[in-house]
Amino acid sequence: MTDDPNPLNCAAFQSQLPDLIASGENLADHPHIRSCALCRALLADLETIAEAARQLLPIEEPPDEVWEHIESAIKIEESKRR
């Protein structure tokens, strides 16, 4: 166990996990992760999945003209509705 005055059980920690990940906090230092092999493994799995997902996304932003065409198409659609 840790010296954490407010220890979390796995369910409570896992319910907070999305917010903790979004915060950018280093979760390796979180008291629950240090003391719980199950949640440590879960976090490792999530990090692996996130890395794989990043590799699926395009590395480059589309050219500005793509956004201009989209904006133009939206404006045309909006003018048709009026």
A tleap script that builds the chain and sets N, CA, C and O, in Angstrom:
source leaprc.protein.ff14SB
mol = sequence {
  NMET THR ASP ASP PRO ASN PRO LEU ASN CYS
  ALA ALA PHE GLN SER GLN LEU PRO ASP LEU
  ILE ALA SER GLY GLU ASN LEU ALA ASP HIE
  PRO HIE ILE ARG SER CYS ALA LEU CYS ARG
  ALA LEU LEU ALA ASP LEU GLU THR ILE ALA
  GLU ALA ALA ARG GLN LEU LEU PRO ILE GLU
  GLU PRO PRO ASP GLU VAL TRP GLU HIE ILE
  GLU SER ALA ILE LYS ILE GLU GLU SER LYS
  ARG CARG
}
set mol.1.N position { 0.832 -1.185 0.000 }
set mol.1.CA position { 0.000 0.000 0.000 }
set mol.1.C position { 0.874 1.244 0.000 }
set mol.1.O position { 2.074 1.188 0.268 }
set mol.2.N position { 0.239 2.363 -0.307 }
set mol.2.CA position { 0.965 3.629 -0.309 }
set mol.2.C position { 0.568 4.450 0.896 }
set mol.2.O position { -0.320 4.067 1.657 }
set mol.3.N position { 1.231 5.581 1.066 }
set mol.3.CA position { 0.902 6.499 2.149 }
set mol.3.C position { -0.158 7.499 1.734 }
set mol.3.O position { -0.373 8.492 2.430 }
set mol.4.N position { -0.820 7.260 0.620 }
set mol.4.CA position { -1.848 8.166 0.108 }
set mol.4.C position { -3.005 8.232 1.107 }
set mol.4.O position { -3.580 7.199 1.450 }
set mol.5.N position { -3.358 9.441 1.583 }
set mol.5.CA position { -4.449 9.543 2.565 }
set mol.5.C position { -5.816 9.234 1.959 }
set mol.5.O position { -6.751 8.926 2.698 }
set mol.6.N position { -5.954 9.308 0.660 }
set mol.6.CA position { -7.227 9.022 -0.012 }
set mol.6.C position { -7.018 7.964 -1.089 }
set mol.6.O position { -7.121 8.264 -2.278 }
set mol.7.N position { -6.727 6.741 -0.689 }
set mol.7.CA position { -6.461 5.717 -1.698 }
set mol.7.C position { -7.707 5.432 -2.545 }
set mol.7.O position { -8.834 5.455 -2.050 }
set mol.8.N position { -7.476 5.166 -3.812 }
set mol.8.CA position { -8.578 4.854 -4.723 }
set mol.8.C position { -8.627 3.356 -4.959 }
set mol.8.O position { -7.591 2.693 -5.012 }
set mol.9.N position { -9.828 2.827 -5.098 }
set mol.9.CA position { -9.927 1.461 -5.563 }
set mol.9.C position { -9.844 1.505 -7.096 }
set mol.9.O position { -9.863 2.588 -7.682 }
set mol.10.N position { -9.755 0.374 -7.728 }
set mol.10.CA position { -9.575 0.330 -9.184 }
set mol.10.C position { -10.736 0.992 -9.924 }
set mol.10.O position { -10.514 1.732 -10.882 }
set mol.11.N position { -11.953 0.738 -9.498 }
set mol.11.CA position { -13.118 1.311 -10.187 }
set mol.11.C position { -13.095 2.836 -10.119 }
set mol.11.O position { -13.372 3.508 -11.113 }
set mol.12.N position { -12.767 3.378 -8.957 }
set mol.12.CA position { -12.712 4.835 -8.815 }
set mol.12.C position { -11.584 5.415 -9.657 }
set mol.12.O position { -11.763 6.436 -10.321 }
set mol.13.N position { -10.426 4.767 -9.630 }
set mol.13.CA position { -9.299 5.251 -10.432 }
set mol.13.C position { -9.634 5.202 -11.913 }
set mol.13.O position { -9.389 6.164 -12.641 }
set mol.14.N position { -10.192 4.088 -12.359 }
set mol.14.CA position { -10.507 3.934 -13.778 }
set mol.14.C position { -11.583 4.909 -14.233 }
set mol.14.O position { -11.590 5.315 -15.395 }
set mol.15.N position { -12.482 5.288 -13.349 }
set mol.15.CA position { -13.498 6.273 -13.726 }
set mol.15.C position { -12.865 7.655 -13.893 }
set mol.15.O position { -13.371 8.477 -14.656 }
set mol.16.N position { -11.771 7.915 -13.192 }
set mol.16.CA position { -11.061 9.189 -13.306 }
set mol.16.C position { -10.007 9.178 -14.413 }
set mol.16.O position { -9.486 10.230 -14.785 }
set mol.17.N position { -9.699 8.012 -14.931 }
set mol.17.CA position { -8.602 7.858 -15.885 }
set mol.17.C position { -8.715 8.756 -17.114 }
set mol.17.O position { -7.712 9.357 -17.498 }
set mol.18.N position { -9.882 8.881 -17.755 }
set mol.18.CA position { -9.944 9.781 -18.924 }
set mol.18.C position { -9.537 11.214 -18.585 }
set mol.18.O position { -8.811 11.851 -19.349 }
set mol.19.N position { -10.000 11.721 -17.447 }
set mol.19.CA position { -9.639 13.089 -17.053 }
set mol.19.C position { -8.152 13.186 -16.710 }
set mol.19.O position { -7.502 14.181 -17.032 }
set mol.20.N position { -7.622 12.167 -16.066 }
set mol.20.CA position { -6.200 12.170 -15.719 }
set mol.20.C position { -5.341 12.157 -16.982 }
set mol.20.O position { -4.339 12.868 -17.062 }
set mol.21.N position { -5.730 11.355 -17.959 }
set mol.21.CA position { -4.983 11.298 -19.221 }
set mol.21.C position { -5.068 12.637 -19.936 }
set mol.21.O position { -4.067 13.140 -20.446 }
set mol.22.N position { -6.261 13.214 -19.973 }
set mol.22.CA position { -6.457 14.500 -20.657 }
set mol.22.C position { -5.675 15.622 -19.988 }
set mol.22.O position { -5.307 16.595 -20.647 }
set mol.23.N position { -5.419 15.502 -18.696 }
set mol.23.CA position { -4.703 16.553 -17.968 }
set mol.23.C position { -3.231 16.613 -18.355 }
set mol.23.O position { -2.565 17.622 -18.123 }
set mol.24.N position { -2.727 15.541 -18.941 }
set mol.24.CA position { -1.314 15.498 -19.291 }
set mol.24.C position { -0.419 15.135 -18.113 }
set mol.24.O position { 0.807 15.124 -18.223 }
set mol.25.N position { -1.050 14.841 -16.997 }
set mol.25.CA position { -0.303 14.441 -15.796 }
set mol.25.C position { 0.507 13.181 -16.086 }
set mol.25.O position { 0.075 12.317 -16.848 }
set mol.26.N position { 1.679 13.086 -15.473 }
set mol.26.CA position { 2.489 11.872 -15.595 }
set mol.26.C position { 1.864 10.809 -14.699 }
set mol.26.O position { 2.059 10.812 -13.484 }
set mol.27.N position { 1.123 9.916 -15.304 }
set mol.27.CA position { 0.380 8.929 -14.517 }
set mol.27.C position { 1.273 7.882 -13.882 }
set mol.27.O position { 0.845 7.189 -12.958 }
set mol.28.N position { 2.497 7.750 -14.352 }
set mol.28.CA position { 3.410 6.790 -13.734 }
set mol.28.C position { 3.681 7.153 -12.281 }
set mol.28.O position { 4.034 6.288 -11.480 }
set mol.29.N position { 3.517 8.434 -11.936 }
set mol.29.CA position { 3.747 8.881 -10.567 }
set mol.29.C position { 2.492 8.849 -9.705 }
set mol.29.O position { 2.549 9.141 -8.510 }
set mol.30.N position { 1.358 8.495 -10.307 }
set mol.30.CA position { 0.109 8.471 -9.538 }
set mol.30.C position { 0.181 7.347 -8.497 }
set mol.30.O position { 0.602 6.236 -8.818 }
set mol.31.N position { -0.225 7.628 -7.258 }
set mol.31.CA position { -0.128 6.608 -6.196 }
set mol.31.C position { -0.839 5.298 -6.542 }
set mol.31.O position { -0.337 4.223 -6.215 }
set mol.32.N position { -1.991 5.375 -7.194 }
set mol.32.CA position { -2.702 4.130 -7.498 }
set mol.32.C position { -1.938 3.301 -8.526 }
set mol.32.O position { -1.852 2.079 -8.409 }
set mol.33.N position { -1.391 3.966 -9.525 }
set mol.33.CA position { -0.619 3.242 -10.549 }
set mol.33.C position { 0.607 2.579 -9.917 }
set mol.33.O position { 0.954 1.448 -10.258 }
set mol.34.N position { 1.245 3.278 -9.011 }
set mol.34.CA position { 2.439 2.705 -8.365 }
set mol.34.C position { 2.090 1.471 -7.542 }
set mol.34.O position { 2.922 0.578 -7.383 }
set mol.35.N position { 0.864 1.412 -7.016 }
set mol.35.CA position { 0.516 0.312 -6.119 }
set mol.35.C position { -0.370 -0.760 -6.744 }
set mol.35.O position { -0.636 -1.777 -6.103 }
set mol.36.N position { -0.836 -0.563 -7.981 }
set mol.36.CA position { -1.797 -1.509 -8.565 }
set mol.36.C position { -1.317 -2.034 -9.913 }
set mol.36.O position { -1.286 -1.300 -10.900 }
set mol.37.N position { -0.950 -3.290 -9.942 }
set mol.37.CA position { -0.467 -3.905 -11.183 }
set mol.37.C position { -1.557 -3.960 -12.245 }
set mol.37.O position { -1.268 -3.804 -13.431 }
set mol.38.N position { -2.805 -4.179 -11.838 }
set mol.38.CA position { -3.915 -4.267 -12.789 }
set mol.38.C position { -4.092 -2.942 -13.534 }
set mol.38.O position { -4.193 -2.932 -14.761 }
set mol.39.N position { -4.130 -1.847 -12.814 }
set mol.39.CA position { -4.318 -0.541 -13.460 }
set mol.39.C position { -3.070 -0.103 -14.208 }
set mol.39.O position { -3.171 0.610 -15.206 }
set mol.40.N position { -1.889 -0.516 -13.744 }
set mol.40.CA position { -0.648 -0.249 -14.477 }
set mol.40.C position { -0.704 -0.936 -15.836 }
set mol.40.O position { -0.322 -0.347 -16.847 }
set mol.41.N position { -1.177 -2.175 -15.863 }
set mol.41.CA position { -1.300 -2.919 -17.128 }
set mol.41.C position { -2.351 -2.267 -18.021 }
set mol.41.O position { -2.155 -2.166 -19.232 }
set mol.42.N position { -3.463 -1.825 -17.437 }
set mol.42.CA position { -4.501 -1.140 -18.211 }
set mol.42.C position { -3.941 0.116 -18.851 }
set mol.42.O position { -4.164 0.362 -20.036 }
set mol.43.N position { -3.214 0.912 -18.076 }
set mol.43.CA position { -2.623 2.138 -18.606 }
set mol.43.C position { -1.634 1.826 -19.725 }
set mol.43.O position { -1.611 2.526 -20.737 }
set mol.44.N position { -0.830 0.802 -19.561 }
set mol.44.CA position { 0.121 0.405 -20.611 }
set mol.44.C position { -0.622 0.012 -21.884 }
set mol.44.O position { -0.206 0.371 -22.985 }
set mol.45.N position { -1.721 -0.726 -21.733 }
set mol.45.CA position { -2.530 -1.109 -22.901 }
set mol.45.C position { -3.114 0.120 -23.586 }
set mol.45.O position { -3.096 0.214 -24.813 }
set mol.46.N position { -3.632 1.061 -22.805 }
set mol.46.CA position { -4.206 2.287 -23.379 }
set mol.46.C position { -3.145 3.105 -24.108 }
set mol.46.O position { -3.413 3.670 -25.169 }
set mol.47.N position { -1.939 3.170 -23.540 }
set mol.47.CA position { -0.852 3.901 -24.194 }
set mol.47.C position { -0.464 3.230 -25.507 }
set mol.47.O position { -0.163 3.918 -26.483 }
set mol.48.N position { -0.466 1.905 -25.546 }
set mol.48.CA position { -0.165 1.169 -26.775 }
set mol.48.C position { -1.229 1.438 -27.832 }
set mol.48.O position { -0.905 1.665 -28.998 }
set mol.49.N position { -2.487 1.414 -27.433 }
set mol.49.CA position { -3.595 1.685 -28.356 }
set mol.49.C position { -3.510 3.113 -28.875 }
set mol.49.O position { -3.699 3.350 -30.068 }
set mol.50.N position { -3.229 4.066 -27.994 }
set mol.50.CA position { -3.129 5.468 -28.405 }
set mol.50.C position { -1.996 5.664 -29.401 }
set mol.50.O position { -2.148 6.401 -30.376 }
set mol.51.N position { -0.867 5.014 -29.167 }
set mol.51.CA position { 0.265 5.132 -30.091 }
set mol.51.C position { -0.090 4.533 -31.453 }
set mol.51.O position { 0.253 5.101 -32.490 }
set mol.52.N position { -0.772 3.393 -31.453 }
set mol.52.CA position { -1.193 2.783 -32.718 }
set mol.52.C position { -2.173 3.690 -33.454 }
set mol.52.O position { -2.109 3.809 -34.678 }
set mol.53.N position { -3.072 4.324 -32.723 }
set mol.53.CA position { -4.046 5.226 -33.341 }
set mol.53.C position { -3.342 6.432 -33.957 }
set mol.53.O position { -3.708 6.875 -35.046 }
set mol.54.N position { -2.327 6.970 -33.259 }
set mol.54.CA position { -1.582 8.116 -33.807 }
set mol.54.C position { -0.923 7.744 -35.133 }
set mol.54.O position { -0.813 8.582 -36.028 }
set mol.55.N position { -0.491 6.511 -35.259 }
set mol.55.CA position { 0.164 6.071 -36.486 }
set mol.55.C position { -0.823 5.928 -37.638 }
set mol.55.O position { -0.419 5.951 -38.801 }
set mol.56.N position { -2.102 5.783 -37.335 }
set mol.56.CA position { -3.120 5.663 -38.379 }
set mol.56.C position { -3.518 7.011 -38.960 }
set mol.56.O position { -4.006 7.087 -40.088 }
set mol.57.N position { -3.309 8.080 -38.186 }
set mol.57.CA position { -3.719 9.405 -38.619 }
set mol.57.C position { -2.729 9.968 -39.625 }
set mol.57.O position { -1.543 9.641 -39.581 }
set mol.58.N position { -3.210 10.816 -40.534 }
set mol.58.CA position { -2.273 11.435 -41.467 }
set mol.58.C position { -1.279 12.321 -40.727 }
set mol.58.O position { -1.623 13.005 -39.764 }
set mol.59.N position { -0.062 12.290 -41.193 }
set mol.59.CA position { 0.998 13.065 -40.562 }
set mol.59.C position { 0.935 14.517 -41.017 }
set mol.59.O position { 1.279 15.422 -40.256 }
set mol.60.N position { 0.503 14.741 -42.239 }
set mol.60.CA position { 0.491 16.083 -42.798 }
set mol.60.C position { -0.919 16.658 -42.802 }
set mol.60.O position { -1.904 15.942 -42.983 }
set mol.61.N position { -0.985 17.951 -42.599 }
set mol.61.CA position { -2.250 18.674 -42.724 }
set mol.61.C position { -2.587 18.786 -44.212 }
set mol.61.O position { -1.686 18.915 -45.040 }
set mol.62.N position { -3.865 18.738 -44.554 }
set mol.62.CA position { -4.227 18.932 -45.958 }
set mol.62.C position { -3.900 20.363 -46.383 }
set mol.62.O position { -3.833 21.264 -45.547 }
set mol.63.N position { -3.697 20.566 -47.681 }
set mol.63.CA position { -3.390 21.912 -48.175 }
set mol.63.C position { -4.544 22.876 -47.885 }
set mol.63.O position { -5.694 22.459 -47.746 }
set mol.64.N position { -4.222 24.170 -47.797 }
set mol.64.CA position { -5.226 25.196 -47.514 }
set mol.64.C position { -6.381 25.145 -48.499 }
set mol.64.O position { -7.520 25.424 -48.125 }
set mol.65.N position { -6.110 24.794 -49.747 }
set mol.65.CA position { -7.181 24.792 -50.749 }
set mol.65.C position { -8.278 23.783 -50.427 }
set mol.65.O position { -9.429 23.973 -50.822 }
set mol.66.N position { -7.939 22.725 -49.723 }
set mol.66.CA position { -8.963 21.758 -49.320 }
set mol.66.C position { -9.965 22.443 -48.401 }
set mol.66.O position { -11.174 22.309 -48.586 }
set mol.67.N position { -9.462 23.179 -47.409 }
set mol.67.CA position { -10.339 23.877 -46.484 }
set mol.67.C position { -11.134 24.959 -47.211 }
set mol.67.O position { -12.298 25.197 -46.889 }
set mol.68.N position { -10.510 25.615 -48.189 }
set mol.68.CA position { -11.206 26.636 -48.966 }
set mol.68.C position { -12.361 26.017 -49.755 }
set mol.68.O position { -13.437 26.609 -49.843 }
set mol.69.N position { -12.147 24.839 -50.326 }
set mol.69.CA position { -13.213 24.153 -51.070 }
set mol.69.C position { -14.357 23.748 -50.133 }
set mol.69.O position { -15.531 23.863 -50.487 }
set mol.70.N position { -14.008 23.286 -48.963 }
set mol.70.CA position { -15.037 22.902 -47.988 }
set mol.70.C position { -15.843 24.129 -47.578 }
set mol.70.O position { -17.073 24.087 -47.552 }
set mol.71.N position { -15.160 25.211 -47.261 }
set mol.71.CA position { -15.839 26.444 -46.869 }
set mol.71.C position { -16.743 26.944 -47.990 }
set mol.71.O position { -17.866 27.383 -47.743 }
set mol.72.N position { -16.254 26.877 -49.204 }
set mol.72.CA position { -17.029 27.311 -50.375 }
set mol.72.C position { -18.292 26.455 -50.536 }
set mol.72.O position { -19.376 26.982 -50.787 }
set mol.73.N position { -18.145 25.154 -50.392 }
set mol.73.CA position { -19.286 24.251 -50.522 }
set mol.73.C position { -20.329 24.524 -49.441 }
set mol.73.O position { -21.530 24.462 -49.703 }
set mol.74.N position { -19.871 24.823 -48.236 }
set mol.74.CA position { -20.798 25.133 -47.146 }
set mol.74.C position { -21.563 26.417 -47.451 }
set mol.74.O position { -22.774 26.491 -47.243 }
set mol.75.N position { -20.859 27.409 -47.939 }
set mol.75.CA position { -21.515 28.679 -48.264 }
set mol.75.C position { -22.545 28.492 -49.375 }
set mol.75.O position { -23.619 29.092 -49.327 }
set mol.76.N position { -22.234 27.678 -50.364 }
set mol.76.CA position { -23.183 27.411 -51.457 }
set mol.76.C position { -24.422 26.726 -50.904 }
set mol.76.O position { -25.543 27.090 -51.258 }
set mol.77.N position { -24.227 25.734 -50.036 }
set mol.77.CA position { -25.357 25.019 -49.434 }
set mol.77.C position { -26.217 25.962 -48.593 }
set mol.77.O position { -27.446 25.902 -48.637 }
set mol.78.N position { -25.565 26.824 -47.837 }
set mol.78.CA position { -26.316 27.771 -47.007 }
set mol.78.C position { -27.131 28.745 -47.864 }
set mol.78.O position { -28.256 29.094 -47.508 }
set mol.79.N position { -26.567 29.180 -48.985 }
set mol.79.CA position { -27.287 30.121 -49.851 }
set mol.79.C position { -28.478 29.448 -50.541 }
set mol.79.O position { -29.466 30.109 -50.859 }
set mol.80.N position { -28.387 28.139 -50.770 }
set mol.80.CA position { -29.493 27.399 -51.392 }
set mol.80.C position { -30.679 27.283 -50.422 }
set mol.80.O position { -31.831 27.226 -50.850 }
set mol.81.N position { -30.391 27.250 -49.133 }
set mol.81.CA position { -31.431 27.084 -48.113 }
set mol.81.C position { -32.211 28.376 -47.864 }
set mol.81.O position { -33.311 28.334 -47.313 }
set mol.82.N position { -31.670 29.487 -48.250 }
set mol.82.CA position { -32.316 30.783 -47.986 }
set mol.82.C position { -33.361 31.105 -48.984 }
set mol.82.O position { -33.993 32.158 -48.898 }
savepdb mol mol.pdb
quit
